[in-house]
């Protein structure tokens, strides 16, 4: 029983670490998006064109992650 409790505790801590990593990643993604939008405005690229590119790249990333 003690061993089981230890394993459950480790799994719970690992889950919390993953949640923290996801939060950090989403914050970085949001800041990247805002930087790219700012650059796109300066260069004069329409927002919709960039979003199409981003969605395609994002789909590829999701697909690659699933394969691993």
PQR file of N, CA, C, O and H, with PARSE charges and radii, in Angstrom:
ATOM      1  N   UNK A   1       0.847  -1.202   0.000 -0.4000 1.5000
ATOM      2  CA  UNK A   1       0.000   0.000   0.000 -0.0000 2.0000
ATOM      3  C   UNK A   1       0.882   1.251   0.000  0.5500 1.7000
ATOM      4  O   UNK A   1       0.592   2.215  -0.708 -0.5500 1.4000
ATOM      5  N   UNK A   2       1.946   1.235   0.785 -0.4000 1.5000
ATOM      6  CA  UNK A   2       2.857   2.388   0.860 -0.0000 2.0000
ATOM      7  C   UNK A   2       3.467   2.680  -0.518  0.5500 1.7000
ATOM      8  O   UNK A   2       3.573   3.835  -0.933 -0.5500 1.4000
ATOM      9  H   UNK A   2       2.181   0.452   1.360  0.4000 1.0000
ATOM     10  N   UNK A   3       3.865   1.607  -1.216 -0.4000 1.5000
ATOM     11  CA  UNK A   3       4.448   1.761  -2.550 -0.0000 2.0000
ATOM     12  C   UNK A   3       3.440   2.392  -3.510  0.5500 1.7000
ATOM     13  O   UNK A   3       3.793   3.257  -4.311 -0.5500 1.4000
ATOM     14  H   UNK A   3       3.779   0.670  -0.879  0.4000 1.0000
ATOM     15  N   UNK A   4       2.202   1.959  -3.422 -0.4000 1.5000
ATOM     16  CA  UNK A   4       1.144   2.488  -4.274 -0.0000 2.0000
ATOM     17  C   UNK A   4       0.935   3.983  -4.010  0.5500 1.7000
ATOM     18  O   UNK A   4       0.782   4.769  -4.945 -0.5500 1.4000
ATOM     19  H   UNK A   4       1.915   1.257  -2.771  0.4000 1.0000
ATOM     20  N   UNK A   5       0.931   4.362  -2.744 -0.4000 1.5000
ATOM     21  CA  UNK A   5       0.788   5.777  -2.382 -0.0000 2.0000
ATOM     22  C   UNK A   5       1.935   6.607  -2.952  0.5500 1.7000
ATOM     23  O   UNK A   5       1.719   7.709  -3.456 -0.5500 1.4000
ATOM     24  H   UNK A   5       1.056   3.724  -1.985  0.4000 1.0000
ATOM     25  N   UNK A   6       3.140   6.080  -2.871 -0.4000 1.5000
ATOM     26  CA  UNK A   6       4.318   6.775  -3.403 -0.0000 2.0000
ATOM     27  C   UNK A   6       4.180   6.969  -4.917  0.5500 1.7000
ATOM     28  O   UNK A   6       4.460   8.048  -5.438 -0.5500 1.4000
ATOM     29  H   UNK A   6       3.315   5.185  -2.462  0.4000 1.0000
ATOM     30  N   UNK A   7       3.754   5.929  -5.606 -0.4000 1.5000
ATOM     31  CA  UNK A   7       3.569   6.016  -7.058 -0.0000 2.0000
ATOM     32  C   UNK A   7       2.495   7.042  -7.415  0.5500 1.7000
ATOM     33  O   UNK A   7       2.675   7.832  -8.342 -0.5500 1.4000
ATOM     34  H   UNK A   7       3.527   5.052  -5.183  0.4000 1.0000
ATOM     35  N   UNK A   8       1.396   7.034  -6.692 -0.4000 1.5000
ATOM     36  CA  UNK A   8       0.313   7.986  -6.941 -0.0000 2.0000
ATOM     37  C   UNK A   8       0.803   9.420  -6.715  0.5500 1.7000
ATOM     38  O   UNK A   8       0.479  10.325  -7.483 -0.5500 1.4000
ATOM     39  H   UNK A   8       1.250   6.393  -5.939  0.4000 1.0000
ATOM     40  N   UNK A   9       1.584   9.610  -5.655 -0.4000 1.5000
ATOM     41  CA  UNK A   9       2.127  10.927  -5.337 -0.0000 2.0000
ATOM     42  C   UNK A   9       3.045  11.415  -6.461  0.5500 1.7000
ATOM     43  O   UNK A   9       2.979  12.578  -6.860 -0.5500 1.4000
ATOM     44  H   UNK A   9       1.848   8.875  -5.031  0.4000 1.0000
ATOM     45  N   UNK A  10       3.901  10.524  -6.969 -0.4000 1.5000
ATOM     46  CA  UNK A  10       4.794  10.880  -8.083 -0.0000 2.0000
ATOM     47  C   UNK A  10       4.003  11.256  -9.321  0.5500 1.7000
ATOM     48  O   UNK A  10       4.308  12.247  -9.985 -0.5500 1.4000
ATOM     49  H   UNK A  10       3.955   9.580  -6.645  0.4000 1.0000
ATOM     50  N   UNK A  11       2.981  10.459  -9.633 -0.4000 1.5000
ATOM     51  CA  UNK A  11       2.159  10.741 -10.809 -0.0000 2.0000
ATOM     52  C   UNK A  11       1.477  12.099 -10.675  0.5500 1.7000
ATOM     53  O   UNK A  11       1.407  12.864 -11.636 -0.5500 1.4000
ATOM     54  H   UNK A  11       2.733   9.654  -9.094  0.4000 1.0000
ATOM     55  N   UNK A  12       0.977  12.392  -9.482 -0.4000 1.5000
ATOM     56  CA  UNK A  12       0.300  13.653  -9.239 -0.0000 2.0000
ATOM     57  C   UNK A  12       1.257  14.831  -9.429  0.5500 1.7000
ATOM     58  O   UNK A  12       0.901  15.831 -10.052 -0.5500 1.4000
ATOM     59  H   UNK A  12       1.033  11.771  -8.701  0.4000 1.0000
ATOM     60  N   UNK A  13       2.481  14.706  -8.883 -0.4000 1.5000
ATOM     61  CA  UNK A  13       3.482  15.768  -9.038 -0.0000 2.0000
ATOM     62  C   UNK A  13       3.860  15.956 -10.496  0.5500 1.7000
ATOM     63  O   UNK A  13       4.013  17.083 -10.968 -0.5500 1.4000
ATOM     64  H   UNK A  13       2.770  13.893  -8.376  0.4000 1.0000
ATOM     65  N   UNK A  14       4.009  14.849 -11.204 -0.4000 1.5000
ATOM     66  CA  UNK A  14       4.357  14.907 -12.631 -0.0000 2.0000
ATOM     67  C   UNK A  14       3.257  15.626 -13.404  0.5500 1.7000
ATOM     68  O   UNK A  14       3.536  16.428 -14.296 -0.5500 1.4000
ATOM     69  H   UNK A  14       3.885  13.934 -10.821  0.4000 1.0000
ATOM     70  N   UNK A  15       2.010  15.335 -13.058 -0.4000 1.5000
ATOM     71  CA  UNK A  15       0.870  15.980 -13.713 -0.0000 2.0000
ATOM     72  C   UNK A  15       0.918  17.495 -13.486  0.5500 1.7000
ATOM     73  O   UNK A  15       0.679  18.271 -14.412 -0.5500 1.4000
ATOM     74  H   UNK A  15       1.783  14.684 -12.334  0.4000 1.0000
ATOM     75  N   UNK A  16       1.225  17.912 -12.260 -0.4000 1.5000
ATOM     76  CA  UNK A  16       1.328  19.343 -11.955 -0.0000 2.0000
ATOM     77  C   UNK A  16       2.447  19.996 -12.771  0.5500 1.7000
ATOM     78  O   UNK A  16       2.285  21.114 -13.261 -0.5500 1.4000
ATOM     79  H   UNK A  16       1.419  17.282 -11.508  0.4000 1.0000
ATOM     80  N   UNK A  17       3.580  19.302 -12.919 -0.4000 1.5000
ATOM     81  CA  UNK A  17       4.691  19.833 -13.724 -0.0000 2.0000
ATOM     82  C   UNK A  17       4.256  20.024 -15.169  0.5500 1.7000
ATOM     83  O   UNK A  17       4.586  21.032 -15.794 -0.5500 1.4000
ATOM     84  H   UNK A  17       3.711  18.394 -12.521  0.4000 1.0000
ATOM     85  N   UNK A  18       3.513  19.053 -15.701 -0.4000 1.5000
ATOM     86  CA  UNK A  18       3.046  19.157 -17.074 -0.0000 2.0000
ATOM     87  C   UNK A  18       2.095  20.330 -17.249  0.5500 1.7000
ATOM     88  O   UNK A  18       2.167  21.042 -18.251 -0.5500 1.4000
ATOM     89  H   UNK A  18       3.245  18.234 -15.193  0.4000 1.0000
ATOM     90  N   UNK A  19       1.207  20.538 -16.286 -0.4000 1.5000
ATOM     91  CA  UNK A  19       0.276  21.666 -16.348 -0.0000 2.0000
ATOM     92  C   UNK A  19       1.049  22.982 -16.355  0.5500 1.7000
ATOM     93  O   UNK A  19       0.734  23.889 -17.126 -0.5500 1.4000
ATOM     94  H   UNK A  19       1.148  19.960 -15.472  0.4000 1.0000
ATOM     95  N   UNK A  20       2.068  23.083 -15.490 -0.4000 1.5000
ATOM     96  CA  UNK A  20       2.901  24.289 -15.450 -0.0000 2.0000
ATOM     97  C   UNK A  20       3.584  24.525 -16.802  0.5500 1.7000
ATOM     98  O   UNK A  20       3.620  25.650 -17.299 -0.5500 1.4000
ATOM     99  H   UNK A  20       2.324  22.346 -14.864  0.4000 1.0000
ATOM    100  N   UNK A  21       4.119  23.459 -17.386 -0.4000 1.5000
ATOM    101  CA  UNK A  21       4.773  23.578 -18.691 -0.0000 2.0000
ATOM    102  C   UNK A  21       3.790  24.046 -19.761  0.5500 1.7000
ATOM    103  O   UNK A  21       4.136  24.866 -20.611 -0.5500 1.4000
ATOM    104  H   UNK A  21       4.089  22.545 -16.982  0.4000 1.0000
ATOM    105  N   UNK A  22       2.571  23.527 -19.718 -0.4000 1.5000
ATOM    106  CA  UNK A  22       1.557  23.933 -20.695 -0.0000 2.0000
ATOM    107  C   UNK A  22       1.233  25.411 -20.548  0.5500 1.7000
ATOM    108  O   UNK A  22       1.060  26.109 -21.548 -0.5500 1.4000
ATOM    109  H   UNK A  22       2.289  22.860 -19.028  0.4000 1.0000
ATOM    110  N   UNK A  23       1.149  25.896 -19.312 -0.4000 1.5000
ATOM    111  CA  UNK A  23       0.881  27.318 -19.075 -0.0000 2.0000
ATOM    112  C   UNK A  23       1.996  28.167 -19.663  0.5500 1.7000
ATOM    113  O   UNK A  23       1.731  29.146 -20.361 -0.5500 1.4000
ATOM    114  H   UNK A  23       1.289  25.329 -18.501  0.4000 1.0000
ATOM    115  N   UNK A  24       3.245  27.796 -19.385 -0.4000 1.5000
ATOM    116  CA  UNK A  24       4.415  28.527 -19.892 -0.0000 2.0000
ATOM    117  C   UNK A  24       4.392  28.542 -21.424  0.5500 1.7000
ATOM    118  O   UNK A  24       4.606  29.582 -22.048 -0.5500 1.4000
ATOM    119  H   UNK A  24       3.460  27.000 -18.818  0.4000 1.0000
ATOM    120  N   UNK A  25       4.132  27.378 -22.017 -0.4000 1.5000
ATOM    121  CA  UNK A  25       4.111  27.261 -23.471 -0.0000 2.0000
ATOM    122  C   UNK A  25       3.035  28.149 -24.084  0.5500 1.7000
ATOM    123  O   UNK A  25       3.285  28.818 -25.086 -0.5500 1.4000
ATOM    124  H   UNK A  25       3.958  26.534 -21.510  0.4000 1.0000
ATOM    125  N   UNK A  26       1.843  28.163 -23.497 -0.4000 1.5000
ATOM    126  CA  UNK A  26       0.764  28.974 -24.058 -0.0000 2.0000
ATOM    127  C   UNK A  26       1.072  30.463 -23.940  0.5500 1.7000
ATOM    128  O   UNK A  26       0.727  31.237 -24.832 -0.5500 1.4000
ATOM    129  H   UNK A  26       1.639  27.619 -22.683  0.4000 1.0000
ATOM    130  N   UNK A  27       1.717  30.871 -22.846 -0.4000 1.5000
ATOM    131  CA  UNK A  27       2.102  32.274 -22.683 -0.0000 2.0000
ATOM    132  C   UNK A  27       3.123  32.654 -23.754  0.5500 1.7000
ATOM    133  O   UNK A  27       3.019  33.715 -24.369 -0.5500 1.4000
ATOM    134  H   UNK A  27       1.997  30.241 -22.121  0.4000 1.0000
ATOM    135  N   UNK A  28       4.119  31.775 -23.975 -0.4000 1.5000
ATOM    136  CA  UNK A  28       5.130  32.042 -25.002 -0.0000 2.0000
ATOM    137  C   UNK A  28       4.471  32.135 -26.378  0.5500 1.7000
ATOM    138  O   UNK A  28       4.824  33.003 -27.177 -0.5500 1.4000
ATOM    139  H   UNK A  28       4.203  30.913 -23.475  0.4000 1.0000
ATOM    140  N   UNK A  29       3.518  31.248 -26.656 -0.4000 1.5000
ATOM    141  CA  UNK A  29       2.835  31.244 -27.946 -0.0000 2.0000
ATOM    142  C   UNK A  29       2.069  32.546 -28.153  0.5500 1.7000
ATOM    143  O   UNK A  29       2.099  33.123 -29.240 -0.5500 1.4000
ATOM    144  H   UNK A  29       3.231  30.543 -26.007  0.4000 1.0000
ATOM    145  N   UNK A  30       1.383  33.008 -27.109 -0.4000 1.5000
ATOM    146  CA  UNK A  30       0.635  34.262 -27.206 -0.0000 2.0000
ATOM    147  C   UNK A  30       1.572  35.435 -27.483  0.5500 1.7000
ATOM    148  O   UNK A  30       1.264  36.287 -28.316 -0.5500 1.4000
ATOM    149  H   UNK A  30       1.359  32.540 -26.226  0.4000 1.0000
ATOM    150  N   UNK A  31       2.711  35.489 -26.793 -0.4000 1.5000
ATOM    151  CA  UNK A  31       3.631  36.603 -27.008 -0.0000 2.0000
ATOM    152  C   UNK A  31       4.244  36.529 -28.411  0.5500 1.7000
ATOM    153  O   UNK A  31       4.453  37.559 -29.052 -0.5500 1.4000
ATOM    154  H   UNK A  31       2.961  34.797 -26.115  0.4000 1.0000
ATOM    155  N   UNK A  32       4.531  35.311 -28.889 -0.4000 1.5000
ATOM    156  CA  UNK A  32       5.037  35.142 -30.254 -0.0000 2.0000
ATOM    157  C   UNK A  32       4.009  35.642 -31.264  0.5500 1.7000
ATOM    158  O   UNK A  32       4.350  36.350 -32.211 -0.5500 1.4000
ATOM    159  H   UNK A  32       4.361  34.474 -28.368  0.4000 1.0000
ATOM    160  N   UNK A  33       2.750  35.269 -31.054 -0.4000 1.5000
ATOM    161  CA  UNK A  33       1.682  35.698 -31.955 -0.0000 2.0000
ATOM    162  C   UNK A  33       1.597  37.221 -32.013  0.5500 1.7000
ATOM    163  O   UNK A  33       1.456  37.797 -33.092 -0.5500 1.4000
ATOM    164  H   UNK A  33       2.473  34.694 -30.284  0.4000 1.0000
ATOM    165  N   UNK A  34       1.686  37.876 -30.843 -0.4000 1.5000
ATOM    166  CA  UNK A  34       1.578  39.333 -30.837 -0.0000 2.0000
ATOM    167  C   UNK A  34       2.783  39.976 -31.524  0.5500 1.7000
ATOM    168  O   UNK A  34       2.639  40.991 -32.206 -0.5500 1.4000
ATOM    169  H   UNK A  34       1.801  37.407 -29.967  0.4000 1.0000
ATOM    170  N   UNK A  35       3.966  39.393 -31.348 -0.4000 1.5000
ATOM    171  CA  UNK A  35       5.164  39.907 -32.020 -0.0000 2.0000
ATOM    172  C   UNK A  35       5.006  39.782 -33.534  0.5500 1.7000
ATOM    173  O   UNK A  35       5.298  40.716 -34.280 -0.5500 1.4000
ATOM    174  H   UNK A  35       4.083  38.569 -30.794  0.4000 1.0000
ATOM    175  N   UNK A  36       4.540  38.620 -33.971 -0.4000 1.5000
ATOM    176  CA  UNK A  36       4.365  38.386 -35.406 -0.0000 2.0000
ATOM    177  C   UNK A  36       3.317  39.344 -35.982  0.5500 1.7000
ATOM    178  O   UNK A  36       3.494  39.879 -37.076 -0.5500 1.4000
ATOM    179  H   UNK A  36       4.303  37.861 -33.364  0.4000 1.0000
ATOM    180  N   UNK A  37       2.234  39.555 -35.244 -0.4000 1.5000
ATOM    181  CA  UNK A  37       1.199  40.492 -35.713 -0.0000 2.0000
ATOM    182  C   UNK A  37       1.777  41.900 -35.835  0.5500 1.7000
ATOM    183  O   UNK A  37       1.506  42.608 -36.804 -0.5500 1.4000
ATOM    184  H   UNK A  37       2.090  39.120 -34.355  0.4000 1.0000
ATOM    185  N   UNK A  38       2.577  42.299 -34.843 -0.4000 1.5000
ATOM    186  CA  UNK A  38       3.193  43.618 -34.875 -0.0000 2.0000
ATOM    187  C   UNK A  38       4.104  43.781 -36.082  0.5500 1.7000
ATOM    188  O   UNK A  38       4.075  44.811 -36.755 -0.5500 1.4000
ATOM    189  H   UNK A  38       2.797  41.723 -34.056  0.4000 1.0000
ATOM    190  N   UNK A  39       4.911  42.767 -36.352 -0.4000 1.5000
ATOM    191  CA  UNK A  39       5.796  42.794 -37.518 -0.0000 2.0000
ATOM    192  C   UNK A  39       4.989  42.817 -38.804  0.5500 1.7000
ATOM    193  O   UNK A  39       5.322  43.543 -39.741 -0.5500 1.4000
ATOM    194  H   UNK A  39       4.935  41.930 -35.805  0.4000 1.0000
ATOM    195  N   UNK A  40       3.928  42.020 -38.850 -0.4000 1.5000
ATOM    196  CA  UNK A  40       3.092  41.955 -40.051 -0.0000 2.0000
ATOM    197  C   UNK A  40       2.489  43.325 -40.353  0.5500 1.7000
ATOM    198  O   UNK A  40       2.407  43.724 -41.515 -0.5500 1.4000
ATOM    199  H   UNK A  40       3.658  41.429 -38.089  0.4000 1.0000
ATOM    200  N   UNK A  41       2.068  44.043 -39.318 -0.4000 1.5000
ATOM    201  CA  UNK A  41       1.504  45.386 -39.522 -0.0000 2.0000
ATOM    202  C   UNK A  41       2.566  46.327 -40.081  0.5500 1.7000
ATOM    203  O   UNK A  41       2.292  47.102 -40.997 -0.5500 1.4000
ATOM    204  H   UNK A  41       2.134  43.719 -38.374  0.4000 1.0000
ATOM    205  N   UNK A  42       3.792  46.259 -39.526 -0.4000 1.5000
ATOM    206  CA  UNK A  42       4.873  47.121 -39.994 -0.0000 2.0000
ATOM    207  C   UNK A  42       5.190  46.854 -41.465  0.5500 1.7000
ATOM    208  O   UNK A  42       5.383  47.784 -42.248 -0.5500 1.4000
ATOM    209  H   UNK A  42       4.015  45.629 -38.782  0.4000 1.0000
ATOM    210  N   UNK A  43       5.240  45.576 -41.826 -0.4000 1.5000
ATOM    211  CA  UNK A  43       5.585  45.202 -43.201 -0.0000 2.0000
ATOM    212  C   UNK A  43       4.403  45.421 -44.133  0.5500 1.7000
ATOM    213  O   UNK A  43       4.577  45.660 -45.328 -0.5500 1.4000
ATOM    214  H   UNK A  43       5.083  44.820 -41.190  0.4000 1.0000
ATOM    215  N   UNK A  44       3.199  45.338 -43.575 -0.4000 1.5000
ATOM    216  CA  UNK A  44       2.010  45.570 -44.378 -0.0000 2.0000
ATOM    217  C   UNK A  44       1.365  44.286 -44.874  0.5500 1.7000
ATOM    218  O   UNK A  44       0.604  44.312 -45.841 -0.5500 1.4000
ATOM    219  H   UNK A  44       3.058  45.144 -42.604  0.4000 1.0000
ATOM    220  N   UNK A  45       1.656  43.168 -44.232 -0.4000 1.5000
ATOM    221  CA  UNK A  45       1.026  41.897 -44.603 -0.0000 2.0000
ATOM    222  C   UNK A  45      -0.335  41.854 -43.929  0.5500 1.7000
ATOM    223  O   UNK A  45      -0.482  42.230 -42.766 -0.5500 1.4000
ATOM    224  H   UNK A  45       2.275  43.146 -43.446  0.4000 1.0000
ATOM    225  N   UNK A  46      -1.317  41.394 -44.672 -0.4000 1.5000
ATOM    226  CA  UNK A  46      -2.650  41.307 -44.073 -0.0000 2.0000
ATOM    227  C   UNK A  46      -2.670  40.221 -43.002  0.5500 1.7000
ATOM    228  O   UNK A  46      -1.977  39.209 -43.113 -0.5500 1.4000
ATOM    229  H   UNK A  46      -1.198  41.089 -45.617  0.4000 1.0000
ATOM    230  N   UNK A  47      -3.467  40.444 -41.972 -0.4000 1.5000
ATOM    231  CA  UNK A  47      -3.538  39.535 -40.837 -0.0000 2.0000
ATOM    232  C   UNK A  47      -4.062  38.169 -41.266  0.5500 1.7000
ATOM    233  O   UNK A  47      -3.565  37.140 -40.808 -0.5500 1.4000
ATOM    234  H   UNK A  47      -4.030  41.266 -41.881  0.4000 1.0000
ATOM    235  N   UNK A  48      -5.045  38.157 -42.125 -0.4000 1.5000
ATOM    236  CA  UNK A  48      -5.669  36.889 -42.518 -0.0000 2.0000
ATOM    237  C   UNK A  48      -4.667  35.979 -43.237  0.5500 1.7000
ATOM    238  O   UNK A  48      -4.706  34.761 -43.066 -0.5500 1.4000
ATOM    239  H   UNK A  48      -5.449  38.993 -42.496  0.4000 1.0000
ATOM    240  N   UNK A  49      -3.775  36.559 -44.036 -0.4000 1.5000
ATOM    241  CA  UNK A  49      -2.775  35.765 -44.749 -0.0000 2.0000
ATOM    242  C   UNK A  49      -1.862  35.047 -43.761  0.5500 1.7000
ATOM    243  O   UNK A  49      -1.566  33.864 -43.926 -0.5500 1.4000
ATOM    244  H   UNK A  49      -3.743  37.549 -44.175  0.4000 1.0000
ATOM    245  N   UNK A  50      -1.419  35.766 -42.739 -0.4000 1.5000
ATOM    246  CA  UNK A  50      -0.535  35.163 -41.713 -0.0000 2.0000
ATOM    247  C   UNK A  50      -1.267  34.057 -40.961  0.5500 1.7000
ATOM    248  O   UNK A  50      -0.688  33.003 -40.698 -0.5500 1.4000
ATOM    249  H   UNK A  50      -1.660  36.727 -42.605  0.4000 1.0000
ATOM    250  N   UNK A  51      -2.527  34.282 -40.613 -0.4000 1.5000
ATOM    251  CA  UNK A  51      -3.273  33.285 -39.842 -0.0000 2.0000
ATOM    252  C   UNK A  51      -3.415  31.985 -40.627  0.5500 1.7000
ATOM    253  O   UNK A  51      -3.355  30.899 -40.050 -0.5500 1.4000
ATOM    254  H   UNK A  51      -2.997  35.138 -40.827  0.4000 1.0000
ATOM    255  N   UNK A  52      -3.604  32.093 -41.940 -0.4000 1.5000
ATOM    256  CA  UNK A  52      -3.691  30.883 -42.764 -0.0000 2.0000
ATOM    257  C   UNK A  52      -2.390  30.091 -42.672  0.5500 1.7000
ATOM    258  O   UNK A  52      -2.414  28.876 -42.475 -0.5500 1.4000
ATOM    259  H   UNK A  52      -3.653  32.974 -42.409  0.4000 1.0000
ATOM    260  N   UNK A  53      -1.255  30.775 -42.815 -0.4000 1.5000
ATOM    261  CA  UNK A  53       0.056  30.125 -42.706 -0.0000 2.0000
ATOM    262  C   UNK A  53       0.230  29.486 -41.341  0.5500 1.7000
ATOM    263  O   UNK A  53       0.703  28.357 -41.217 -0.5500 1.4000
ATOM    264  H   UNK A  53      -1.236  31.762 -42.975  0.4000 1.0000
ATOM    265  N   UNK A  54      -0.167  30.242 -40.309 -0.4000 1.5000
ATOM    266  CA  UNK A  54       0.001  29.742 -38.941 -0.0000 2.0000
ATOM    267  C   UNK A  54      -0.833  28.485 -38.723  0.5500 1.7000
ATOM    268  O   UNK A  54      -0.353  27.514 -38.136 -0.5500 1.4000
ATOM    269  H   UNK A  54      -0.552  31.160 -40.409  0.4000 1.0000
ATOM    270  N   UNK A  55      -2.080  28.499 -39.193 -0.4000 1.5000
ATOM    271  CA  UNK A  55      -2.946  27.335 -38.996 -0.0000 2.0000
ATOM    272  C   UNK A  55      -2.358  26.100 -39.681  0.5500 1.7000
ATOM    273  O   UNK A  55      -2.392  25.003 -39.123 -0.5500 1.4000
ATOM    274  H   UNK A  55      -2.469  29.287 -39.669  0.4000 1.0000
ATOM    275  N   UNK A  56      -1.821  26.277 -40.883 -0.4000 1.5000
ATOM    276  CA  UNK A  56      -1.202  25.147 -41.585 -0.0000 2.0000
ATOM    277  C   UNK A  56      -0.014  24.609 -40.793  0.5500 1.7000
ATOM    278  O   UNK A  56       0.116  23.398 -40.614 -0.5500 1.4000
ATOM    279  H   UNK A  56      -1.793  27.168 -41.336  0.4000 1.0000
ATOM    280  N   UNK A  57       0.857  25.507 -40.316 -0.4000 1.5000
ATOM    281  CA  UNK A  57       2.027  25.091 -39.533 -0.0000 2.0000
ATOM    282  C   UNK A  57       1.593  24.390 -38.262  0.5500 1.7000
ATOM    283  O   UNK A  57       2.168  23.375 -37.871 -0.5500 1.4000
ATOM    284  H   UNK A  57       0.751  26.491 -40.461  0.4000 1.0000
ATOM    285  N   UNK A  58       0.561  24.948 -37.614 -0.4000 1.5000
ATOM    286  CA  UNK A  58       0.085  24.394 -36.346 -0.0000 2.0000
ATOM    287  C   UNK A  58      -0.475  22.986 -36.556  0.5500 1.7000
ATOM    288  O   UNK A  58      -0.253  22.103 -35.727 -0.5500 1.4000
ATOM    289  H   UNK A  58       0.094  25.773 -37.932  0.4000 1.0000
ATOM    290  N   UNK A  59      -1.195  22.772 -37.648 -0.4000 1.5000
ATOM    291  CA  UNK A  59      -1.726  21.442 -37.951 -0.0000 2.0000
ATOM    292  C   UNK A  59      -0.583  20.453 -38.142  0.5500 1.7000
ATOM    293  O   UNK A  59      -0.655  19.322 -37.662 -0.5500 1.4000
ATOM    294  H   UNK A  59      -1.376  23.490 -38.321  0.4000 1.0000
ATOM    295  N   UNK A  60       0.470  20.869 -38.837 -0.4000 1.5000
ATOM    296  CA  UNK A  60       1.636  20.002 -39.042 -0.0000 2.0000
ATOM    297  C   UNK A  60       2.290  19.657 -37.708  0.5500 1.7000
ATOM    298  O   UNK A  60       2.653  18.505 -37.472 -0.5500 1.4000
ATOM    299  H   UNK A  60       0.529  21.788 -39.227  0.4000 1.0000
ATOM    300  N   UNK A  61       2.441  20.666 -36.824 -0.4000 1.5000
ATOM    301  CA  UNK A  61       3.048  20.424 -35.510 -0.0000 2.0000
ATOM    302  C   UNK A  61       2.224  19.402 -34.726  0.5500 1.7000
ATOM    303  O   UNK A  61       2.776  18.482 -34.121 -0.5500 1.4000
ATOM    304  H   UNK A  61       2.145  21.602 -37.015  0.4000 1.0000
ATOM    305  N   UNK A  62       0.901  19.571 -34.743 -0.4000 1.5000
ATOM    306  CA  UNK A  62       0.017  18.657 -34.019 -0.0000 2.0000
ATOM    307  C   UNK A  62       0.164  17.254 -34.575  0.5500 1.7000
ATOM    308  O   UNK A  62       0.218  16.282 -33.821 -0.5500 1.4000
ATOM    309  H   UNK A  62       0.454  20.317 -35.235  0.4000 1.0000
ATOM    310  N   UNK A  63       0.227  17.147 -35.895 -0.4000 1.5000
ATOM    311  CA  UNK A  63       0.373  15.849 -36.545 -0.0000 2.0000
ATOM    312  C   UNK A  63       1.701  15.208 -36.162  0.5500 1.7000
ATOM    313  O   UNK A  63       1.748  14.021 -35.840 -0.5500 1.4000
ATOM    314  H   UNK A  63       0.183  17.936 -36.508  0.4000 1.0000
ATOM    315  N   UNK A  64       2.779  15.984 -36.197 -0.4000 1.5000
ATOM    316  CA  UNK A  64       4.102  15.465 -35.839 -0.0000 2.0000
ATOM    317  C   UNK A  64       4.145  15.009 -34.385  0.5500 1.7000
ATOM    318  O   UNK A  64       4.763  13.993 -34.065 -0.5500 1.4000
ATOM    319  H   UNK A  64       2.741  16.949 -36.459  0.4000 1.0000
ATOM    320  N   UNK A  65       3.490  15.759 -33.512 -0.4000 1.5000
ATOM    321  CA  UNK A  65       3.467  15.397 -32.093 -0.0000 2.0000
ATOM    322  C   UNK A  65       2.746  14.069 -31.902  0.5500 1.7000
ATOM    323  O   UNK A  65       3.180  13.234 -31.109 -0.5500 1.4000
ATOM    324  H   UNK A  65       2.988  16.583 -33.772  0.4000 1.0000
ATOM    325  N   UNK A  66       1.649  13.870 -32.624 -0.4000 1.5000
ATOM    326  CA  UNK A  66       0.895  12.627 -32.511 -0.0000 2.0000
ATOM    327  C   UNK A  66       1.737  11.434 -32.956  0.5500 1.7000
ATOM    328  O   UNK A  66       1.669  10.363 -32.351 -0.5500 1.4000
ATOM    329  H   UNK A  66       1.296  14.548 -33.268  0.4000 1.0000
ATOM    330  N   UNK A  67       2.529  11.615 -34.009 -0.4000 1.5000
ATOM    331  CA  UNK A  67       3.344  10.511 -34.531 -0.0000 2.0000
ATOM    332  C   UNK A  67       4.354  10.031 -33.501  0.5500 1.7000
ATOM    333  O   UNK A  67       4.618   8.833 -33.399 -0.5500 1.4000
ATOM    334  H   UNK A  67       2.585  12.484 -34.500  0.4000 1.0000
ATOM    335  N   UNK A  68       4.920  10.959 -32.740 -0.4000 1.5000
ATOM    336  CA  UNK A  68       5.914  10.607 -31.719 -0.0000 2.0000
ATOM    337  C   UNK A  68       5.234   9.843 -30.607  0.5500 1.7000
ATOM    338  O   UNK A  68       5.887   9.448 -29.641 -0.5500 1.4000
ATOM    339  H   UNK A  68       4.706  11.932 -32.823  0.4000 1.0000
TER
END
